[in-house]
């Protein structure tokens, strides 16, 4: 077999492997959702900002009361930074997050008429919003087929592997290339859930993994 033929054959086999991985994810969970509780695009944005270096469960516990009082930028501004801090003080880095969220709300009111913009550049210009947060909002709220790389996805993508990278942006770029188009809209949610509940750090639950035969991780717990 010529070198070019061998290379093409490897690519076809890898494409088939990755397609099968996502086919199984889809079969097991056809409509995955974020586990962050929210009532609209704004509360989703706030929840994602709060989730940095925190668990979704911890964020949800704090935001249930918060979002019942303040589910728009204007209402959050009326609550004030001190009032916001009281609601989120169980979440890590809460003073900085409260400051950023109040500044974010002011910018939404002043520059976007109180609406969350459907634009990556405008989202990343908001205080406390980076690429991962922007991608989550674009995907979960606006239906954009983008993949937000958090710690779970970074680990899973490098471990299986799907796309290897030393940074979140490298992994994101790799996933954009290898994930078949029909799976991209939900790929973020499938990978997050897989990393959170099955492909955990440091000890993955390989015996109950639905893609264990497709995974090339050497240190399987079997």
N, C-alpha and C positions, 0 to 999 in steps of 0.2 A: 504493500500500500504506500502510495506517495505521501510525502510529509503533509501536503495540503489536504489530501483526502483524509488522513488520520486526524488532522486538526478539525476539519469540518465534522467528522464523525464524533469527536469528543464534544463539540459544541452542540450537536443534535442531541446527544445523550444527556448533556447537562440541561438543555432546554426542556427535555422531556421529564427529567427528575424534578425540576423546579415547578413545572406545570402540574405534575402529580401532587407535589406538596400542597399547593394552593387549592387544587381540586379537592383534596381531603379536608382541608380547613373549611372550604365552602360547604361540603357535604355535612360536616359536623355542626356548622353554625352559619346558616345562610345569610343572616342579617345582623352581624355583630355591631355593637354600639359602644360608645365610650361609657365607662363606669362613673364618670363625673356627673353628678346630678346638676341639672340646669333647667331653666324654664324658657330661655330665649338665647339669641346669639350673644348678647351682652353678658349674661350670667355664665355662659360657657366660657367666654374669654376670661372673665374674672376667676373662674374655677381653675382654668388651665394655668394662669399666672400663679395662683396659690399652690398648685400641685408641684411646683419645682421643689425638689428635695423634700417631698412630703408624700404620703400615701393618699390615694383617692378616697379611701374610707375615712381618713382623718379630715380631709378637705370637706367631704360630704357632711360629716358630723357638725362642722362649724358653719357651713353655708346654708343649711336648711333654715335656720332662724334669720340669718343675714338676708337671704334672697326673698324671704317673705316681707321684709321691710324695704329692701332696696334692690329692685330688679331693673333699674334704668340708671344711666350715668347721672342724671339730675338727682335722683333719690339718693344715690351713693354720695354725691357731693353734699347733700343736705345732712347726711349722717355724720360727715366730717371724719377726719383722720383718726381722732381719738375714739369716736364711736365705732369706727371700723376696726380699730385695734382691739377693742373689747370683744368683738365678735370672732376674731381670728387668732386670738392669743394662744390657742392650743396648737397652732401650726408653726412649724419652724420658720425662722427669719421673718416673723410677722411684722416687726416695725418697718423693715425695708419694704415688704410687700404692701403694707397699708399705705405707705408714702407713694409708692409707684402706682397703686390702683387709683388713689385720689387724683394724682397727676394725669393718669390715663383718662379718667372720667372727664377732667377739665378739657383735655385735648379733644375728646370725642364730641363734647358739647360745642367747643369753639370752632373746630375745623370740619366736623362731619355731621353737624346737626343732631347730635345725640345718637347716631347710628354707628354700628361697627362696620368699617369699610371692607368691601369685598376686593381687596387689593393687597398683595404681599408687601409692597413697599410702604404703604400707608400703615399696615398693621405693625411692621417692624419698627416704624418710627414712634410707636406708642411706648411710653415708659414701662419697663419691665417685660416687654414683649420681644423675644428673640425669634430665630427661624423656626425652632421646634414649635413654639406656641402658635406662631402664625400658621404653620402647616396644619396643626390640629384644628384650628378654627376654619381654615380654608376647606379642609376635608370634611369635618363633622358638621359644620354649619352650612357650608356653601356647596358641598358635593364635588369638590375638586379632587381629582385622582392623584393626590400628592401623599408622600409618606413622611410622617414626622418621626424622626429617630430619637427615641428616649433611651434610657439605660437598658431597658428590656430588649428593645429592637436591636440595639447595638450589640448586645451579648448574643442574641439568637442568630442574627445575621452572620456574625463572625464564627459562631460555634457550629452551625449546621454543615457547611456554611452556605449562605445565599450570595452575599456580597461582602467581601472582607474590606476593612478599612481601619485606619488608626484614629480617625476622627469621625464624628457624627455626620459631617457633610460628605466625607468620602463614602461612608456606608449608604447615605441617602442617594448619592449619585449612582452607586453601583446597583442599588435596588431599583431605581428608575429604569435602569438598562435591562435588568434580568427578569423582573416581574412581568408576566404577560399582561397586556393591556386590560383584558377583561376582569382581572383581579385587583387592579391598582386602587380602585375606589375603597375597597375594604381591607386591603393588605395591612394597613397600619393597625387596625383593630385586631385582626387575626394574630399578628405577630406580638402585639402587646399582651394579649390574653395568653398566648402560648408561653411567653416569657414569664408572665406573672404567676401562672398556675402549674405549668409543666416544666418548661426548660428553665428552671430556677437557678439562681446562683446561691451558694456554690455547688449544690447537689441537685442536678436535674432529676425529675421523676421519669426516667427512661422507660421503666416497665409499663407505664400507662400512656406513653407517647404514641400518637396515631401516625407519626411519620418516622418512627425509630429506624425502620429499614432503609429509609432514604437519607438519613443523617450520617455524616462522616465524622462526627465527634468521636475521638478515640477513647475517652475516659467515660464511657457509658456506665450507668449504675445498674447493670444487669448481671 
